[in-house]
Amino acid sequence: MNLIDTAFARLKAEGKTALIPFLTMGDPDLATSIDIIKTLEEAGADMIELGVPYSDPLADGPVIQRASERALTNSITLTDCIQVAEQAREAGVKIPFILFTYYNPVYQFGLDAFFELVKSKGISGLIIPDLPIEEDEEVRQLSESAGVHLIPLVAPTSNDRVTRISRKAKGFVYCVSSLGVTGERADFHTGINDFLGTVRQATELPIAVGFGISSREQVKRFEKLCDGVIVGSAIVRTIEEAIPLLKEESSRAAGLKQIGDFVAKLKG
Amino acid sequence: MTQVPDQNGRFGKFGGRYVPETLMNALLELEEAYRHYSKDPAFQDEVRYLLHKYSGRPTSLYYAERLSRHLGGAKIYLKREDLNHTGAHKINNTIGQGVLAKRMGKSKIIAETGAGQHGVASATIAALLGLECKVFMGEEDMKRQQLNVFRMQLLGSEVVPVVSGTRTLKDACNETLRYWVSHVDDTYYILGSVTGPHPYPMMVRDFQRIIGDEARQQILTEEGRLPDYVVAAVGGGSNAMGIFYPFVQDEAVRLLGVEAAGRGVDTTEHAATMTKGRHGVFQGSMSYVLQDEHGQVQPAHSISAGLDYPGIGPEHSYLKDSGRAEYVPITDAEALEALQLLSRTEGIIPALESAHAIAQTIKLAPTLDKDKVVVVSLSGRGDKDVEAIMGYLGGSVNESH
C-alpha cells in the first residue's frame, strides 16, 4: 500500500488533519535538506513535499523563487533531489515523501528512467504544477505502473473541471486556496469554503489545501474543512532566515530548532 | 501538410498547454471566444478597419534596388512592417487581441515586453480602446530601451519592472503569467508572440498572417510569381510566423528563419534556440528550448532585446522538424554590419531584430542568380535602437562601407 494512503487512513482514524510542509531541495545544501527533513518529522509533519529547484517556477512566488535560485547556484539536479529522499529514509525518516517538480526537468530526464528511479527511492507521490489533465496522460499511466500517486491540483477557477480532475486523482486532491502563485497571504479566495465543499463532493479521496497558509490560525481554519494542510512559502522563508545559523557548525542545531519550533507551532 | 494546430493546440508533438490549473479555464474561455469572434463578420470588420485606417495597412512591399545591386545577386524585396503605426509588426496582433479583450468584456490588459515594441503596441491599443494596461518588462531591458519605457508611460500604461531571474524577456514572461494567475478574473493577457500555451500560438499567428497574405499578393503583382525565399528574424517568432504561414503550402518557396547568435553559437552568449536548443517544455508549450542537460532553462543573449529569448514558438519547431523551414544564426556583429549597410544603401534604419534578417539576406543574395527573388520581413524600424547602436559603435559610425 502506498504510504500516503496509509498515513491518511491512520490520521482519519485518529480524527486528525495532516500537516504537509514543503521545502526546496538543496536550499541551502543537500546535507542540510536531509537534516531539515528529520527536523520536520520530529516537529510533527505527517508528509513532506520535496521541491525540485527550477529556473522558471511559474506557479511560485518570490520566496520559493529565491530558494530555487539558491539551490541552483549549487547545481542541484533532479537526481540529487531524489537521492535526498533515499538518504533521509536511511537516516530513519518514516513519513511519506511527495516530489514537487515542474515538468521540464522530468521530461529531460526521460519519463521511463524517471519513474524507474523514483519508485526505487521511496517517493510515494508526485506533483507537477504545470501538467494539467489535458497533458498528463502518459505521466499518469507511468505513475500508476510505478505505484507513485500523481496528485493533481484543483483551483477556485476549475469549476466543472473539478469532477474530471478528481476522478483521475490518486493519493489526495490538492486544492489551491486562492488565485495566484505560492506565497503567504492574509486573505483566501472569497468562495474558498464552497470550493472545498465542491471538491469534497467530487471525490472519495482525502483533500488538502495549500498556497498562502502560514500561521497556526490559518491551519486551524482549514483543519475542519480538509484532511491535509500544506505549508510552503512560510517554511521556506523560515529556512531562509535560518541560513546564517545553518551554515556554521556551532549554530546549526539552533537553526534547525528555529525551523522545528515553527512547524510545531503550526501543528498546534 | 495537415492543418495545425489540432484541437489540443498541438503542432505535431509541439505546443499544448503546460500551465498551472488556475489558468486552464481562462485559456479554454479565450479559445472559445477566439473561435467564436474569428468567425464573426463584425469583429473581423473592426479589426480590418483599425489595421487599415489606424495602423496604415497594407504596408508596402518595397523593391530594395540599391541593396540588391550592391550585393550583386537576387532581387530583394522588403516587407515594410516598420511603416506600421508604432513602428513594428507587433500592432497587428495587439489590435486583434485588444478588440477581442473588449468583446470578452475585459477592462484590464497586461502584456510582457522585451525590446518594448510589443509593450508600446499594447499600450497604444489600450489607449485607443480605453483599457487599463500594465506592461511587464525586465529591469535590464528597461535600461536598454528607455525610450520605449517612456513611450508606454506617455500612452498611459504602467510599466512594471521585473527583477526576478535574468531581468529580461524570459522573466518578464514569467512575471506576466504569475500576475495573470492572480488576476485571471478580470484581466486579459495580450501575449506578444507565437509562444506560450494554446491558443496563443495559433491566435497570434492568425493575427500576424496579414504580413504574409499581403506580401504574397504583392509579390505576385510585382513579379508575377512567388518568391524563391522568404527571410525573417525569429525570437519568439511572430513576424516570421506571420510572413511564413501563407507560403507554407507553396513548397517551392524556401522559408528561412534567422535567430540571434549573439557573440557566437560556440560561446555561452547567444539566443540560437534552434541551432543549440533541444525539445522541452517552457512557458506553457513544448518547443525547442535553450537549456542545460538537466532541463534548467538557460539565459539567452542578443544585442537585440526582442530576440533575447531562450524559447521559440511551437509552430516554428514543427516547421523545422518537418523540414519545411530552415533556421540559421546571425551574430551581433553581423546584425550591426547589416543595419549600417541597409541604412546607407536604402535610407532605412532597421530595428536590431530585423537587422538579423537583413544580415542573412546579405549572405544569401550574392549566392543566387539575378532572376531569383527574396522577400525579407523588415519587422520594425530602428529608431528605438539608435542610442544603443551609438554605444555599440563607440559613438561613431563604421566607415568601412
Interface residues (C-beta under 8 A of the other chain):
Chain A: Y54 S55 D56 L58 A59 G61 P62 Q65 E69 L72 T77 L78 Y103 N104 P105 V106 Y107 Q108 F109 P129 D130 L131 P132 E134 E135 P152 L153 V154 A155 P156 T157 S158 N159 R161 I165 V176 L179 G180 V181
Chain B: N8 G16 R17 Y18 V19 P20 E21 T22 L23 M24 N25 A26 S164 G165 K170 D171 N174 L177 R178 V181 S182 H183 V184 D185 R278 G280 V281 F282 Q283 G284 V289 Q291 E293 H294 G295 Q296 V297 Q298
